[in-house]
Amino acid sequence: MTWEDYANVKFQETTEIDESDIRITFKGSWFNSTVGTGAKDYPRGDSMVLAGLADKYPPTREHCGNILHEFGHALGLQHEHQRPSGGNLLVLDKKEVENHFAKQVKGQKRKKEQRESANSNILERIEDIETRNYTNLDTESIMM
């Protein structure tokens, strides 16, 4: 299963960084991706992290889910549970989420950045503004 099977999108691999919209690294300790055109804010840096998968072939079912999820972000999708209509379907422990993200990095400054990232990327609701479209909440979504 790939995004090309379900969305009107085609991916083309390139080794030319100036031609790329998504730049993937396998270094690091977690999975993440910039959302949509946010990758253009990092014209030379990596826009997606698929930590540790360089030597994992074929990827496990869990890894495939993580890869699809991160490419969903690259295509502009947010987390399903952050939508304005998400209600209280998923209640997260703020301290636990922040600590989980902070454990991934070394250094106090980076830990603070990761806690802030956890708030905006996991805990906070997305504002319900007219420029966004929403479908009904999908608890089976790869973006959940």
C-alpha positions, 0 to 999 in steps of 0.5 A: 500500500502506498499513497500513490494508490490512494491519492492523486500523487506521484513520487519521483526519486532524485539525487539532486537536492535542489530538485527535491521536495522531501529529503529523507534521513535514516539517522536519528532516534525517531520518525518525523516529517515536516507537514506539507510545504513546510519542507521548503523552509529547510531547503538544504536540510532533511525534511523527514526522519525515518530513523534506523530503517536504512538497514531494515529490509523488508520493513516490518508492518509497524515500520510500514505504518510509520513510513506511510504516516510520515509521508502523510505529513509530507503531503500536508496531513495533520494528526487525526486526533488533533482535528477540531472535531476530535472531541475527547476520543484520545486523552493524552497525558501531557507530561508523559508525551513531553517526557517521551519526546525530551528523552529522544534528545540530549541537552537541555535546550533540545529537550525544551524544543522537543517539549514544545514540539510535542505540544504543537505536534501531538497535544494541541488541537488544530484551529478550525479555520475556513482554509482547512477541510475536514472529513469525519473523524477516522479512528482507523486513519494512518494519521491517528 
